[in-house]
């Protein structure tokens, strides 16, 4: 489904896909640890990561995407033994 609307003079298509792509290519974010919900530019991040910087990187990645108007970061930082 394409969510099509205008932002800053350009058409933004499927912010969800752009967010997912950004998180995929950030090597600081462990694969399959963060999930995304998007509703008209408001993005919510869920998941568990091993380090606090990974949580911060995920939020920073999302905030850079044109069309994102807000980010709710619900990613938690878990203990290292959970990731074996």
PyMOL Python script that loads the backbone (N, CA, C, O; Angstrom):
from pymol import cmd

cmd.read_pdbstr("""\
ATOM      1  N   UNK A   1       0.839  -1.171   0.000  1.00  0.00           N
ATOM      2  CA  UNK A   1       0.000   0.000   0.000  1.00  0.00           C
ATOM      3  C   UNK A   1       0.888   1.239   0.000  1.00  0.00           C
ATOM      4  O   UNK A   1       1.802   1.349   0.817  1.00  0.00           O
ATOM      5  N   UNK A   2       0.631   2.143  -0.883  1.00  0.00           N
ATOM      6  CA  UNK A   2       1.398   3.378  -0.971  1.00  0.00           C
ATOM      7  C   UNK A   2       0.688   4.490  -0.230  1.00  0.00           C
ATOM      8  O   UNK A   2      -0.461   4.817  -0.526  1.00  0.00           O
ATOM      9  N   UNK A   3       1.381   5.065   0.733  1.00  0.00           N
ATOM     10  CA  UNK A   3       0.852   6.217   1.453  1.00  0.00           C
ATOM     11  C   UNK A   3       1.414   7.443   0.748  1.00  0.00           C
ATOM     12  O   UNK A   3       2.601   7.742   0.883  1.00  0.00           O
ATOM     13  N   UNK A   4       0.591   8.147   0.008  1.00  0.00           N
ATOM     14  CA  UNK A   4       1.067   9.239  -0.840  1.00  0.00           C
ATOM     15  C   UNK A   4       0.544  10.568  -0.313  1.00  0.00           C
ATOM     16  O   UNK A   4      -0.667  10.769  -0.215  1.00  0.00           O
ATOM     17  N   UNK A   5       1.449  11.465   0.024  1.00  0.00           N
ATOM     18  CA  UNK A   5       1.085  12.806   0.443  1.00  0.00           C
ATOM     19  C   UNK A   5       2.276  13.719   0.227  1.00  0.00           C
ATOM     20  O   UNK A   5       3.376  13.250  -0.065  1.00  0.00           O
ATOM     21  N   UNK A   6       2.067  15.007   0.368  1.00  0.00           N
ATOM     22  CA  UNK A   6       3.112  15.985   0.080  1.00  0.00           C
ATOM     23  C   UNK A   6       3.811  16.418   1.360  1.00  0.00           C
ATOM     24  O   UNK A   6       3.175  16.600   2.398  1.00  0.00           O
ATOM     25  N   UNK A   7       5.132  16.581   1.275  1.00  0.00           N
ATOM     26  CA  UNK A   7       5.928  17.079   2.387  1.00  0.00           C
ATOM     27  C   UNK A   7       7.016  17.974   1.823  1.00  0.00           C
ATOM     28  O   UNK A   7       7.859  17.521   1.048  1.00  0.00           O
ATOM     29  N   UNK A   8       7.002  19.227   2.204  1.00  0.00           N
ATOM     30  CA  UNK A   8       8.045  20.153   1.766  1.00  0.00           C
ATOM     31  C   UNK A   8       8.159  20.259   0.255  1.00  0.00           C
ATOM     32  O   UNK A   8       9.267  20.376  -0.269  1.00  0.00           O
ATOM     33  N   UNK A   9       7.039  20.222  -0.457  1.00  0.00           N
ATOM     34  CA  UNK A   9       7.065  20.372  -1.898  1.00  0.00           C
ATOM     35  C   UNK A   9       7.359  19.103  -2.668  1.00  0.00           C
ATOM     36  O   UNK A   9       7.433  19.137  -3.896  1.00  0.00           O
ATOM     37  N   UNK A  10       7.526  17.992  -1.988  1.00  0.00           N
ATOM     38  CA  UNK A  10       7.755  16.735  -2.712  1.00  0.00           C
ATOM     39  C   UNK A  10       6.762  15.680  -2.255  1.00  0.00           C
ATOM     40  O   UNK A  10       6.200  15.772  -1.164  1.00  0.00           O
ATOM     41  N   UNK A  11       6.556  14.699  -3.080  1.00  0.00           N
ATOM     42  CA  UNK A  11       5.648  13.603  -2.740  1.00  0.00           C
ATOM     43  C   UNK A  11       6.445  12.561  -1.953  1.00  0.00           C
ATOM     44  O   UNK A  11       7.520  12.136  -2.375  1.00  0.00           O
ATOM     45  N   UNK A  12       5.909  12.165  -0.823  1.00  0.00           N
ATOM     46  CA  UNK A  12       6.553  11.138  -0.014  1.00  0.00           C
ATOM     47  C   UNK A  12       5.787   9.835  -0.223  1.00  0.00           C
ATOM     48  O   UNK A  12       4.590   9.758   0.052  1.00  0.00           O
ATOM     49  N   UNK A  13       6.480   8.826  -0.706  1.00  0.00           N
ATOM     50  CA  UNK A  13       5.872   7.521  -0.938  1.00  0.00           C
ATOM     51  C   UNK A  13       6.390   6.524   0.083  1.00  0.00           C
ATOM     52  O   UNK A  13       7.597   6.310   0.198  1.00  0.00           O
ATOM     53  N   UNK A  14       5.493   5.929   0.806  1.00  0.00           N
ATOM     54  CA  UNK A  14       5.782   4.825   1.699  1.00  0.00           C
ATOM     55  C   UNK A  14       6.949   5.097   2.649  1.00  0.00           C
ATOM     56  O   UNK A  14       8.044   4.562   2.474  1.00  0.00           O
ATOM     57  N   UNK A  15       6.706   5.912   3.626  1.00  0.00           N
ATOM     58  CA  UNK A  15       7.706   6.233   4.639  1.00  0.00           C
ATOM     59  C   UNK A  15       8.166   4.964   5.350  1.00  0.00           C
ATOM     60  O   UNK A  15       9.337   4.845   5.707  1.00  0.00           O
ATOM     61  N   UNK A  16       7.263   4.025   5.555  1.00  0.00           N
ATOM     62  CA  UNK A  16       7.621   2.770   6.216  1.00  0.00           C
ATOM     63  C   UNK A  16       8.790   2.094   5.504  1.00  0.00           C
ATOM     64  O   UNK A  16       9.731   1.642   6.156  1.00  0.00           O
ATOM     65  N   UNK A  17       8.741   2.020   4.192  1.00  0.00           N
ATOM     66  CA  UNK A  17       9.813   1.373   3.429  1.00  0.00           C
ATOM     67  C   UNK A  17      11.129   2.125   3.580  1.00  0.00           C
ATOM     68  O   UNK A  17      12.188   1.506   3.686  1.00  0.00           O
ATOM     69  N   UNK A  18      11.070   3.442   3.591  1.00  0.00           N
ATOM     70  CA  UNK A  18      12.290   4.232   3.759  1.00  0.00           C
ATOM     71  C   UNK A  18      12.892   4.025   5.151  1.00  0.00           C
ATOM     72  O   UNK A  18      14.111   3.937   5.295  1.00  0.00           O
ATOM     73  N   UNK A  19      12.041   3.949   6.168  1.00  0.00           N
ATOM     74  CA  UNK A  19      12.517   3.705   7.529  1.00  0.00           C
ATOM     75  C   UNK A  19      13.158   2.323   7.619  1.00  0.00           C
ATOM     76  O   UNK A  19      14.263   2.180   8.142  1.00  0.00           O
ATOM     77  N   UNK A  20      12.470   1.312   7.112  1.00  0.00           N
ATOM     78  CA  UNK A  20      13.001  -0.049   7.156  1.00  0.00           C
ATOM     79  C   UNK A  20      14.332  -0.144   6.418  1.00  0.00           C
ATOM     80  O   UNK A  20      15.255  -0.813   6.884  1.00  0.00           O
ATOM     81  N   UNK A  21      14.436   0.513   5.284  1.00  0.00           N
ATOM     82  CA  UNK A  21      15.676   0.502   4.513  1.00  0.00           C
ATOM     83  C   UNK A  21      16.815   1.171   5.285  1.00  0.00           C
ATOM     84  O   UNK A  21      17.940   0.671   5.300  1.00  0.00           O
ATOM     85  N   UNK A  22      16.521   2.284   5.914  1.00  0.00           N
ATOM     86  CA  UNK A  22      17.538   2.997   6.690  1.00  0.00           C
ATOM     87  C   UNK A  22      18.060   2.150   7.845  1.00  0.00           C
ATOM     88  O   UNK A  22      19.265   2.105   8.091  1.00  0.00           O
ATOM     89  N   UNK A  23      17.161   1.483   8.550  1.00  0.00           N
ATOM     90  CA  UNK A  23      17.576   0.629   9.661  1.00  0.00           C
ATOM     91  C   UNK A  23      18.349  -0.594   9.170  1.00  0.00           C
ATOM     92  O   UNK A  23      19.292  -1.041   9.824  1.00  0.00           O
ATOM     93  N   UNK A  24      17.955  -1.126   8.034  1.00  0.00           N
ATOM     94  CA  UNK A  24      18.639  -2.288   7.463  1.00  0.00           C
ATOM     95  C   UNK A  24      20.101  -1.982   7.156  1.00  0.00           C
ATOM     96  O   UNK A  24      20.977  -2.804   7.426  1.00  0.00           O
ATOM     97  N   UNK A  25      20.367  -0.814   6.597  1.00  0.00           N
ATOM     98  CA  UNK A  25      21.720  -0.468   6.158  1.00  0.00           C
ATOM     99  C   UNK A  25      22.596   0.117   7.259  1.00  0.00           C
ATOM    100  O   UNK A  25      23.793   0.306   7.047  1.00  0.00           O
ATOM    101  N   UNK A  26      22.034   0.406   8.424  1.00  0.00           N
ATOM    102  CA  UNK A  26      22.842   0.892   9.545  1.00  0.00           C
ATOM    103  C   UNK A  26      23.439  -0.320  10.257  1.00  0.00           C
ATOM    104  O   UNK A  26      22.719  -1.099  10.883  1.00  0.00           O
ATOM    105  N   UNK A  27      24.751  -0.471  10.156  1.00  0.00           N
ATOM    106  CA  UNK A  27      25.411  -1.638  10.740  1.00  0.00           C
ATOM    107  C   UNK A  27      25.371  -1.654  12.263  1.00  0.00           C
ATOM    108  O   UNK A  27      25.621  -2.692  12.875  1.00  0.00           O
ATOM    109  N   UNK A  28      25.060  -0.521  12.882  1.00  0.00           N
ATOM    110  CA  UNK A  28      24.953  -0.467  14.341  1.00  0.00           C
ATOM    111  C   UNK A  28      23.669  -1.124  14.840  1.00  0.00           C
ATOM    112  O   UNK A  28      23.577  -1.505  16.007  1.00  0.00           O
ATOM    113  N   UNK A  29      22.682  -1.256  13.964  1.00  0.00           N
ATOM    114  CA  UNK A  29      21.392  -1.823  14.357  1.00  0.00           C
ATOM    115  C   UNK A  29      21.400  -3.321  14.059  1.00  0.00           C
ATOM    116  O   UNK A  29      21.529  -3.714  12.899  1.00  0.00           O
ATOM    117  N   UNK A  30      21.264  -4.167  15.090  1.00  0.00           N
ATOM    118  CA  UNK A  30      21.257  -5.606  14.842  1.00  0.00           C
ATOM    119  C   UNK A  30      20.061  -6.017  13.975  1.00  0.00           C
ATOM    120  O   UNK A  30      18.944  -5.549  14.197  1.00  0.00           O
ATOM    121  N   UNK A  31      20.291  -6.879  13.003  1.00  0.00           N
ATOM    122  CA  UNK A  31      19.189  -7.322  12.133  1.00  0.00           C
ATOM    123  C   UNK A  31      18.078  -8.015  12.928  1.00  0.00           C
ATOM    124  O   UNK A  31      18.340  -8.760  13.872  1.00  0.00           O
ATOM    125  N   UNK A  32      16.861  -7.756  12.532  1.00  0.00           N
ATOM    126  CA  UNK A  32      15.668  -8.403  13.094  1.00  0.00           C
ATOM    127  C   UNK A  32      15.446  -8.125  14.572  1.00  0.00           C
ATOM    128  O   UNK A  32      14.772  -8.901  15.249  1.00  0.00           O
ATOM    129  N   UNK A  33      15.996  -7.041  15.083  1.00  0.00           N
ATOM    130  CA  UNK A  33      15.804  -6.688  16.494  1.00  0.00           C
ATOM    131  C   UNK A  33      14.869  -5.493  16.669  1.00  0.00           C
ATOM    132  O   UNK A  33      14.362  -5.263  17.767  1.00  0.00           O
ATOM    133  N   UNK A  34      14.636  -4.736  15.607  1.00  0.00           N
ATOM    134  CA  UNK A  34      13.817  -3.533  15.693  1.00  0.00           C
ATOM    135  C   UNK A  34      12.664  -3.639  14.705  1.00  0.00           C
ATOM    136  O   UNK A  34      12.867  -3.959  13.534  1.00  0.00           O
ATOM    137  N   UNK A  35      11.456  -3.369  15.182  1.00  0.00           N
ATOM    138  CA  UNK A  35      10.290  -3.337  14.303  1.00  0.00           C
ATOM    139  C   UNK A  35       9.754  -1.911  14.256  1.00  0.00           C
ATOM    140  O   UNK A  35      10.020  -1.095  15.138  1.00  0.00           O
ATOM    141  N   UNK A  36       8.995  -1.639  13.206  1.00  0.00           N
ATOM    142  CA  UNK A  36       8.551  -0.279  12.918  1.00  0.00           C
ATOM    143  C   UNK A  36       7.047  -0.251  12.710  1.00  0.00           C
ATOM    144  O   UNK A  36       6.483  -1.126  12.054  1.00  0.00           O
ATOM    145  N   UNK A  37       6.402   0.764  13.277  1.00  0.00           N
ATOM    146  CA  UNK A  37       5.024   1.108  12.953  1.00  0.00           C
ATOM    147  C   UNK A  37       5.050   2.534  12.429  1.00  0.00           C
ATOM    148  O   UNK A  37       5.764   3.379  12.968  1.00  0.00           O
ATOM    149  N   UNK A  38       4.280   2.812  11.387  1.00  0.00           N
ATOM    150  CA  UNK A  38       4.251   4.157  10.813  1.00  0.00           C
ATOM    151  C   UNK A  38       2.807   4.533  10.523  1.00  0.00           C
ATOM    152  O   UNK A  38       2.045   3.744   9.964  1.00  0.00           O
ATOM    153  N   UNK A  39       2.443   5.749  10.912  1.00  0.00           N
ATOM    154  CA  UNK A  39       1.106   6.257  10.660  1.00  0.00           C
ATOM    155  C   UNK A  39       1.195   7.729  10.288  1.00  0.00           C
ATOM    156  O   UNK A  39       1.330   8.591  11.156  1.00  0.00           O
ATOM    157  N   UNK A  40       1.120   8.008   8.999  1.00  0.00           N
ATOM    158  CA  UNK A  40       1.135   9.382   8.478  1.00  0.00           C
ATOM    159  C   UNK A  40       2.303  10.214   8.991  1.00  0.00           C
ATOM    160  O   UNK A  40       2.146  11.375   9.371  1.00  0.00           O
ATOM    161  N   UNK A  41       3.475   9.591   8.990  1.00  0.00           N
ATOM    162  CA  UNK A  41       4.686  10.305   9.374  1.00  0.00           C
ATOM    163  C   UNK A  41       5.086  10.149  10.823  1.00  0.00           C
ATOM    164  O   UNK A  41       6.182  10.557  11.209  1.00  0.00           O
ATOM    165  N   UNK A  42       4.217   9.565  11.636  1.00  0.00           N
ATOM    166  CA  UNK A  42       4.561   9.291  13.026  1.00  0.00           C
ATOM    167  C   UNK A  42       5.076   7.863  13.112  1.00  0.00           C
ATOM    168  O   UNK A  42       4.354   6.919  12.793  1.00  0.00           O
ATOM    169  N   UNK A  43       6.313   7.703  13.538  1.00  0.00           N
ATOM    170  CA  UNK A  43       6.976   6.396  13.539  1.00  0.00           C
ATOM    171  C   UNK A  43       7.191   5.939  14.967  1.00  0.00           C
ATOM    172  O   UNK A  43       7.666   6.703  15.807  1.00  0.00           O
ATOM    173  N   UNK A  44       6.838   4.680  15.243  1.00  0.00           N
ATOM    174  CA  UNK A  44       7.095   4.062  16.540  1.00  0.00           C
ATOM    175  C   UNK A  44       8.062   2.907  16.330  1.00  0.00           C
ATOM    176  O   UNK A  44       7.851   2.054  15.468  1.00  0.00           O
ATOM    177  N   UNK A  45       9.128   2.890  17.129  1.00  0.00           N
ATOM    178  CA  UNK A  45      10.138   1.831  17.066  1.00  0.00           C
ATOM    179  C   UNK A  45       9.954   0.904  18.262  1.00  0.00           C
ATOM    180  O   UNK A  45       9.776   1.366  19.388  1.00  0.00           O
ATOM    181  N   UNK A  46       9.998  -0.404  18.017  1.00  0.00           N
ATOM    182  CA  UNK A  46       9.885  -1.423  19.064  1.00  0.00           C
ATOM    183  C   UNK A  46      11.066  -2.368  18.924  1.00  0.00           C
ATOM    184  O   UNK A  46      11.659  -2.483  17.852  1.00  0.00           O
ATOM    185  N   UNK A  47      11.401  -3.041  20.012  1.00  0.00           N
ATOM    186  CA  UNK A  47      12.428  -4.068  19.947  1.00  0.00           C
ATOM    187  C   UNK A  47      13.347  -4.039  21.150  1.00  0.00           C
ATOM    188  O   UNK A  47      13.158  -3.265  22.088  1.00  0.00           O
ATOM    189  N   UNK A  48      14.349  -4.905  21.098  1.00  0.00           N
ATOM    190  CA  UNK A  48      15.346  -4.998  22.155  1.00  0.00           C
ATOM    191  C   UNK A  48      16.716  -5.021  21.496  1.00  0.00           C
ATOM    192  O   UNK A  48      16.957  -5.803  20.576  1.00  0.00           O
ATOM    193  N   UNK A  49      17.615  -4.159  21.970  1.00  0.00           N
ATOM    194  CA  UNK A  49      18.993  -4.132  21.478  1.00  0.00           C
ATOM    195  C   UNK A  49      19.931  -4.343  22.660  1.00  0.00           C
ATOM    196  O   UNK A  49      19.517  -4.271  23.816  1.00  0.00           O
ATOM    197  N   UNK A  50      21.181  -4.599  22.359  1.00  0.00           N
ATOM    198  CA  UNK A  50      22.156  -4.921  23.399  1.00  0.00           C
ATOM    199  C   UNK A  50      22.767  -3.671  24.034  1.00  0.00           C
ATOM    200  O   UNK A  50      23.119  -3.690  25.213  1.00  0.00           O
ATOM    201  N   UNK A  51      22.895  -2.598  23.275  1.00  0.00           N
ATOM    202  CA  UNK A  51      23.589  -1.397  23.752  1.00  0.00           C
ATOM    203  C   UNK A  51      22.728  -0.145  23.560  1.00  0.00           C
ATOM    204  O   UNK A  51      21.907  -0.084  22.645  1.00  0.00           O
ATOM    205  N   UNK A  52      22.921   0.839  24.420  1.00  0.00           N
ATOM    206  CA  UNK A  52      22.157   2.082  24.360  1.00  0.00           C
ATOM    207  C   UNK A  52      22.422   2.852  23.071  1.00  0.00           C
ATOM    208  O   UNK A  52      21.511   3.486  22.537  1.00  0.00           O
ATOM    209  N   UNK A  53      23.658   2.808  22.559  1.00  0.00           N
ATOM    210  CA  UNK A  53      23.958   3.539  21.334  1.00  0.00           C
ATOM    211  C   UNK A  53      23.158   2.995  20.154  1.00  0.00           C
ATOM    212  O   UNK A  53      22.838   3.748  19.234  1.00  0.00           O
ATOM    213  N   UNK A  54      22.829   1.699  20.160  1.00  0.00           N
ATOM    214  CA  UNK A  54      22.032   1.122  19.081  1.00  0.00           C
ATOM    215  C   UNK A  54      20.619   1.705  19.103  1.00  0.00           C
ATOM    216  O   UNK A  54      20.039   1.971  18.050  1.00  0.00           O
ATOM    217  N   UNK A  55      20.079   1.897  20.272  1.00  0.00           N
ATOM    218  CA  UNK A  55      18.761   2.518  20.432  1.00  0.00           C
ATOM    219  C   UNK A  55      18.792   3.943  19.889  1.00  0.00           C
ATOM    220  O   UNK A  55      17.897   4.352  19.149  1.00  0.00           O
ATOM    221  N   UNK A  56      19.817   4.687  20.259  1.00  0.00           N
ATOM    222  CA  UNK A  56      19.956   6.078  19.800  1.00  0.00           C
ATOM    223  C   UNK A  56      20.166   6.163  18.295  1.00  0.00           C
ATOM    224  O   UNK A  56      19.600   7.038  17.639  1.00  0.00           O
ATOM    225  N   UNK A  57      20.974   5.262  17.743  1.00  0.00           N
ATOM    226  CA  UNK A  57      21.231   5.258  16.291  1.00  0.00           C
ATOM    227  C   UNK A  57      19.951   5.000  15.508  1.00  0.00           C
ATOM    228  O   UNK A  57      19.708   5.641  14.486  1.00  0.00           O
ATOM    229  N   UNK A  58      19.133   4.066  15.982  1.00  0.00           N
ATOM    230  CA  UNK A  58      17.881   3.757  15.283  1.00  0.00           C
ATOM    231  C   UNK A  58      16.987   4.991  15.232  1.00  0.00           C
ATOM    232  O   UNK A  58      16.414   5.302  14.187  1.00  0.00           O
ATOM    233  N   UNK A  59      16.866   5.688  16.348  1.00  0.00           N
ATOM    234  CA  UNK A  59      16.025   6.884  16.382  1.00  0.00           C
ATOM    235  C   UNK A  59      16.594   7.979  15.476  1.00  0.00           C
ATOM    236  O   UNK A  59      15.847   8.635  14.750  1.00  0.00           O
ATOM    237  N   UNK A  60      17.903   8.175  15.516  1.00  0.00           N
ATOM    238  CA  UNK A  60      18.528   9.203  14.672  1.00  0.00           C
ATOM    239  C   UNK A  60      18.337   8.898  13.191  1.00  0.00           C
ATOM    240  O   UNK A  60      18.088   9.805  12.397  1.00  0.00           O
ATOM    241  N   UNK A  61      18.454   7.622  12.815  1.00  0.00           N
ATOM    242  CA  UNK A  61      18.239   7.215  11.417  1.00  0.00           C
ATOM    243  C   UNK A  61      16.843   7.613  10.955  1.00  0.00           C
ATOM    244  O   UNK A  61      16.670   8.159   9.865  1.00  0.00           O
ATOM    245  N   UNK A  62      15.858   7.337  11.787  1.00  0.00           N
ATOM    246  CA  UNK A  62      14.467   7.592  11.421  1.00  0.00           C
ATOM    247  C   UNK A  62      14.186   9.092  11.329  1.00  0.00           C
ATOM    248  O   UNK A  62      13.480   9.534  10.423  1.00  0.00           O
ATOM    249  N   UNK A  63      14.724   9.861  12.241  1.00  0.00           N
ATOM    250  CA  UNK A  63      14.471  11.309  12.250  1.00  0.00           C
ATOM    251  C   UNK A  63      15.005  12.002  10.995  1.00  0.00           C
ATOM    252  O   UNK A  63      14.504  13.066  10.632  1.00  0.00           O
ATOM    253  N   UNK A  64      15.998  11.434  10.330  1.00  0.00           N
ATOM    254  CA  UNK A  64      16.578  12.033   9.124  1.00  0.00           C
ATOM    255  C   UNK A  64      15.733  11.843   7.866  1.00  0.00           C
ATOM    256  O   UNK A  64      15.995  12.477   6.844  1.00  0.00           O
ATOM    257  N   UNK A  65      14.743  10.996   7.930  1.00  0.00           N
ATOM    258  CA  UNK A  65      13.966  10.658   6.739  1.00  0.00           C
ATOM    259  C   UNK A  65      12.918  11.734   6.472  1.00  0.00           C
ATOM    260  O   UNK A  65      12.115  12.050   7.351  1.00  0.00           O
ATOM    261  N   UNK A  66      12.920  12.297   5.266  1.00  0.00           N
ATOM    262  CA  UNK A  66      11.904  13.299   4.917  1.00  0.00           C
ATOM    263  C   UNK A  66      10.500  12.709   5.046  1.00  0.00           C
ATOM    264  O   UNK A  66      10.231  11.601   4.581  1.00  0.00           O
ATOM    265  N   UNK A  67       9.626  13.457   5.677  1.00  0.00           N
ATOM    266  CA  UNK A  67       8.254  13.007   5.865  1.00  0.00           C
ATOM    267  C   UNK A  67       7.977  12.501   7.260  1.00  0.00           C
ATOM    268  O   UNK A  67       6.820  12.426   7.672  1.00  0.00           O
ATOM    269  N   UNK A  68       9.023  12.150   8.001  1.00  0.00           N
ATOM    270  CA  UNK A  68       8.839  11.722   9.389  1.00  0.00           C
ATOM    271  C   UNK A  68       8.619  12.971  10.236  1.00  0.00           C
ATOM    272  O   UNK A  68       9.456  13.874  10.262  1.00  0.00           O
ATOM    273  N   UNK A  69       7.488  13.008  10.921  1.00  0.00           N
ATOM    274  CA  UNK A  69       7.174  14.196  11.720  1.00  0.00           C
ATOM    275  C   UNK A  69       7.309  13.942  13.213  1.00  0.00           C
ATOM    276  O   UNK A  69       7.254  14.878  14.011  1.00  0.00           O
ATOM    277  N   UNK A  70       7.486  12.680  13.595  1.00  0.00           N
ATOM    278  CA  UNK A  70       7.674  12.353  15.000  1.00  0.00           C
ATOM    279  C   UNK A  70       8.146  10.925  15.159  1.00  0.00           C
ATOM    280  O   UNK A  70       7.841  10.058  14.341  1.00  0.00           O
ATOM    281  N   UNK A  71       8.908  10.690  16.240  1.00  0.00           N
ATOM    282  CA  UNK A  71       9.415   9.347  16.519  1.00  0.00           C
ATOM    283  C   UNK A  71       9.153   9.022  17.980  1.00  0.00           C
ATOM    284  O   UNK A  71       9.490   9.800  18.872  1.00  0.00           O
ATOM    285  N   UNK A  72       8.551   7.868  18.214  1.00  0.00           N
ATOM    286  CA  UNK A  72       8.369   7.342  19.561  1.00  0.00           C
ATOM    287  C   UNK A  72       9.282   6.125  19.669  1.00  0.00           C
ATOM    288  O   UNK A  72       9.055   5.108  19.014  1.00  0.00           O
ATOM    289  N   UNK A  73      10.312   6.238  20.498  1.00  0.00           N
ATOM    290  CA  UNK A  73      11.305   5.179  20.602  1.00  0.00           C
ATOM    291  C   UNK A  73      10.993   4.289  21.800  1.00  0.00           C
ATOM    292  O   UNK A  73      11.249   4.654  22.947  1.00  0.00           O
ATOM    293  N   UNK A  74      10.434   3.113  21.512  1.00  0.00           N
ATOM    294  CA  UNK A  74      10.114   2.140  22.553  1.00  0.00           C
ATOM    295  C   UNK A  74      11.086   0.970  22.554  1.00  0.00           C
ATOM    296  O   UNK A  74      10.781  -0.094  23.092  1.00  0.00           O
ATOM    297  N   UNK A  75      12.244   1.162  21.959  1.00  0.00           N
ATOM    298  CA  UNK A  75      13.289   0.133  21.962  1.00  0.00           C
ATOM    299  C   UNK A  75      13.866   0.060  23.368  1.00  0.00           C
ATOM    300  O   UNK A  75      14.160   1.087  23.980  1.00  0.00           O
ATOM    301  N   UNK A  76      14.026  -1.154  23.878  1.00  0.00           N
ATOM    302  CA  UNK A  76      14.632  -1.332  25.195  1.00  0.00           C
ATOM    303  C   UNK A  76      16.044  -1.882  25.037  1.00  0.00           C
ATOM    304  O   UNK A  76      16.371  -2.531  24.044  1.00  0.00           O
ATOM    305  N   UNK A  77      16.862  -1.609  26.028  1.00  0.00           N
ATOM    306  CA  UNK A  77      18.225  -2.113  26.052  1.00  0.00           C
ATOM    307  C   UNK A  77      18.247  -3.297  27.006  1.00  0.00           C
ATOM    308  O   UNK A  77      17.942  -3.164  28.191  1.00  0.00           O
ATOM    309  N   UNK A  78      18.616  -4.469  26.467  1.00  0.00           N
ATOM    310  CA  UNK A  78      18.595  -5.694  27.252  1.00  0.00           C
ATOM    311  C   UNK A  78      19.993  -6.143  27.623  1.00  0.00           C
ATOM    312  O   UNK A  78      20.988  -5.598  27.147  1.00  0.00           O
ATOM    313  N   UNK A  79      20.048  -7.140  28.476  1.00  0.00           N
ATOM    314  CA  UNK A  79      21.319  -7.712  28.914  1.00  0.00           C
ATOM    315  C   UNK A  79      21.943  -8.519  27.784  1.00  0.00           C
ATOM    316  O   UNK A  79      21.232  -9.100  26.964  1.00  0.00           O
ATOM    317  N   UNK A  80      23.264  -8.554  27.741  1.00  0.00           N
ATOM    318  CA  UNK A  80      24.001  -9.239  26.679  1.00  0.00           C
ATOM    319  C   UNK A  80      23.695 -10.716  26.545  1.00  0.00           C
ATOM    320  O   UNK A  80      23.722 -11.251  25.436  1.00  0.00           O
ATOM    321  N   UNK A  81      23.403 -11.396  27.659  1.00  0.00           N
ATOM    322  CA  UNK A  81      23.163 -12.833  27.586  1.00  0.00           C
ATOM    323  C   UNK A  81      21.890 -13.177  26.821  1.00  0.00           C
ATOM    324  O   UNK A  81      21.712 -14.328  26.423  1.00  0.00           O
ATOM    325  N   UNK A  82      20.996 -12.206  26.604  1.00  0.00           N
ATOM    326  CA  UNK A  82      19.767 -12.475  25.854  1.00  0.00           C
ATOM    327  C   UNK A  82      20.033 -12.704  24.370  1.00  0.00           C
ATOM    328  O   UNK A  82      19.142 -13.159  23.653  1.00  0.00           O
ATOM    329  N   UNK A  83      21.232 -12.402  23.898  1.00  0.00           N
ATOM    330  CA  UNK A  83      21.504 -12.404  22.466  1.00  0.00           C
ATOM    331  C   UNK A  83      22.378 -13.566  22.030  1.00  0.00           C
ATOM    332  O   UNK A  83      22.971 -13.504  20.953  1.00  0.00           O
ATOM    333  N   UNK A  84      22.478 -14.619  22.822  1.00  0.00           N
ATOM    334  CA  UNK A  84      23.297 -15.768  22.435  1.00  0.00           C
ATOM    335  C   UNK A  84      22.532 -16.743  21.609  1.00  0.00           C
ATOM    336  O   UNK A  84      23.077 -17.768  21.201  1.00  0.00           O
TER     337      UNK A  84
END
""", "prot")
cmd.dss("prot")
cmd.show_as("cartoon", "prot")
cmd.util.cbc("prot")
cmd.orient("prot")
